[in-house]
Amino acid sequence: MEKYNHEYNAEQIQVLEGLEAVRKRPGMYIGSVSSRGLHHLVYEIVDNCVDEALAGYCTHIHIIIEKGNIISVEDDGRGIPVDIHPKTHISAAETVYTVLHAGGKFGGDSGYKVSGGLHGVGASVVNALSEWTEVTIQRDGGIYEMKFNRGKTTESLTKIGESKKTGTKVRFLADGTIFETLEYDFDTLEERFREIAFLNKGLHIVIEDLRDDENIKKSEFCFEGGLNSFVEYLNQNKEKINQKPIYIEKDGEVPVEIAIQYTTAYSENIYTFVNNINTIEGGTHLEGFKRGITKVFNDYARGHNILKEKDANLQGEDIREGMTAVISVKVKEPQFEGQTKTKLGNSNVTGIVQSMVVEALTPFLEENPSVAKAILEKCISASRAREAARKARELVRRKNSLESTTLPGKLADCSEKDASQCEVYIVEGDSAGGSAKQGRDRRFQAILPLWGKMLNVEKSRADKIYNNEKLQPVILAVGAGIGADFDINKIRYGKVIIMADADVDGAHIRTLLLTFFFRYMRPLIENGNVYLAQPPLYKLSKKGFKDVYCYTDEEMAKHLEEMGRDNVNIQRYKGLGEMNPEQLWETTMDPKTRIMIKVTMEDAMKADAIFNVLMGDEIGPRREFIEKNAKYVKNLDV
Ligand code: 28F
C-alpha cells in the first residue's frame, strides 16, 4: 500500500488555523448554522460535481441521505487529482479538503464564490464543519481513500485497490456541536437538485432518502430540454399563449441561455441564474434582458403597424405581463451585490444580454408571426389596462385628497409616531383580532383584523387590487402605495407582522399575504420589514410547575420529559382565538418573549410558487400543495 504522509511545515499549520477559523465563525462561510446552513453543506459538495460536469467530464451525480443523516455524494467525473501538491507536499485531493480555498467567499477580488470552473471550493469548509468526512477517488487505475475528523486528517490519501473507473465519492456527517439541527429536508434538497438538472441539460441527478425504512424516497432528474423544461415546469398549471417556449442562447465570453413562455395570467415570473446560483435580487443580466425584450417587441409592433404612429411605446411591464422566463448566464468573475448577495453587479453583462436578446429574438418573431401576434395582443391589452388603472387612480385621488391620511376603519392604531418603532399585526378573523387588540401594548402595536374573501392576486391586475376590500385595508395601513407607486419611505410601521393560526388555513392566509407583498410591495420584504408571528401549539400545566408554552412538537416532548409526563395537562391551541388577551401577549406579542420569523425574499418566492399552484386550474396539484403547505408552516427557515 502506498501512503502519502504529510510533514508539518509552516503551510500545514496555516491550514489548520484556516479550518479552525471556519469552525469558530461558521456563519461567515455558510451563512448560518441553522437548517439552512446544514443544507448548504450538501450544495457545496454537489457544486463540485456540477463544476466537473461543466468541464465536460461528469454525467451522473448520486446523492443519498443515509441513516443517521449521513450524506453521500458521488460523481462519475475524472476524480480529484491524487498527485503530490508541490507546495504543501500532500496530495492534491487532501489539499482540496484541508486548505481554505482562496476563491472562497471572502478571498480574491471577486469577493464571492465563483462556481463554474473553480474546483474544490467549499470542500474544506464542509470538512471543517463535519464530525467526520471520508473521500473515495477512482483515478489513474486505482481506488484511493482519505479520512478526516472535524477537518483534521486522520488518514492521508491511501491507495486501497485497483479500478478502471473514474469519479469522486464523499460521505460526511455534519458536526452536531456546530449545527442547530442535523435533520435534512428531502423536499428542499430535491427542489434544488431539480433546479440544477434544469440548468444543466442532460445531467443526471439522483437523490435518495434511506433514513426511514418505512418511507424510502427516490427522485431522478435529467432534462434534455434544459431551460425549456424549466419554464414548462413553472407553467405546468397555467394556460399558455405560446405552447413551445421560445429558446435563445449564445456562447461567447458570457454564455447566455434564455427560455420564455407566455401565459394568460397577469403576473410576471422571471427567474435568473448566474453560474447556477439563483440571483433572487436580479441584477445586470435581468436589466439587459428587460431592455432587450422591450426594444424587440416595440420595434416589431411598429414595423408591423400593430402600434400606430400616434401610439405611445409599450412599457416594459406591459411586455412582461404573463411572461415566465428563465435566464441563465455564466460569468467568470461574478460580482454579487445586494442585501442577500444575490444581485449580479458586473456592468458589462447588461449590454451582452441586451444585444443577444435583440439579435436572437428579432428573427424569431419574424419567422413565427402567429406567436408574435398572440404575444403582442396580450401586451397591447396590458398597456390598455395600465392606462385605465392610472385614470381610475387619478380619479380616486382627486375625489379624496385625504387618501393618504385615511386609515381603514378596523385598524386599531398605536400612539407612537416614529414609524420605525411601530408594529402592525395583521390578524385573520375578528375573534383573534379582538384578543390581539386587548392584549397589545397600544403605545407601539397596531392591530389590523382582516375579513372577507381573499382575492386571487395572480389573476388580478393592479387596478382591481387597489379596490379589493380585503387588501385595501392592508395597503392603507402600510401607507406606502403598491406596485410602481410603492414608496418604502412612507411605510407607517417598521414591522409588518402576519399573525395567523398554526394550521392549514393559517398557512393559506400567510401564503396569500406573502404573495401579495412579494408582488406589490417587494421592497418591504427586501428591506426586512415583514415578519411572521409564531403562536405556541401547546400549553403544558402541572401542579407545582410553571405553565410552559411549546412552539414545536419536539419542544413539547422535551418539556414533558422534564415534567415527568404524569398528570400533565396538555392544552392544544387550534387557533389564536382560543387564547385570552394575556396569553396572546405573553406568548406571541411581547417583544421580550415572542418568537418571530423575519421573512426573506426566498420565503416570499416560495410562497409565490405555492400560491401559483393553489390558484391553478387543476385540482390534483392543488391538493398536494395544500398538504405540503401544512409543513411549510414549520419549515420556513429552510
Ligand atoms: C462528490 C464530490 O468533488 N468532484 C470533483 C474533480 C475533478 C478535478 C478536480 C474535482 C485540481 C488541482 C484542485 C480532475 N482532473 N465530487 C467532487 N471532481 N476537482 S472535485 O480538480 C481539483 C483541482 O487542485 C479534476 C483534472 N482536473 C481537475
Residues whose N, C-alpha, C, O or C-beta is under 5 A from the ligand:
A	BS01	28F	I45 N48 C49 E52 V73 E74 D75 G77 R78 G79 I80 P81 A92 H119 G120 T168 K169 V170
